[in-house]
């Protein structure tokens, strides 16, 4: 049996939801939308723990061998054959394992952002609003790169800490003093929409 939502929880939930994002410009997604939510404390911790995995460095001996490859060269023109010239077979295997680990961590980070950052949506059978986010829904959304990219961007923007409003100064009064005023509202920006990716 589902736990009954208390009145304070319903009001608090409205405060963590963002603006509705629609997908009418994606074929097959017409009429579908979602609203981002602020991450919960456990959700943010889980997302951050994956970010720590992404900062894995190469072992120093391998790093020292690779540095000369990049000195004064265009990094995009360095090929796996160049790596093979300076690394032995075991070191190449270790580098490949790190690349695979990073790819897996990137995918997991996207999953977690969607799972913890979708507040409401109508990706349901009858397109009614729902706050339920299942791993099945997340996996289904991951099949559509353009939709996923937009959702992740909107969620991350919604979870970014707001900048403090900058104080504005009024013209100098006849007495020589100035009064500081705080801007009443922060300008609302809408993320630019990427081109249709699916």
Protein Blocks (a to p, Z undefined) as FASTA:
>chain_A
ZZdddfklmmmmmmmpccdddfklpghigoiacddddddfklmmmmmmmmmmmmpccdfk
lmmmmmmmmgopafklpcfklmmmmpcfklmmmmmmmmmmmmmmmmmmmmmmmmmmmmbd
cdbfkopacfbdcfklmmmmmmmmklmmmmmmmmmmmmpccdddddddddddfkopacdd
ddfbdcdddddddddfZZ
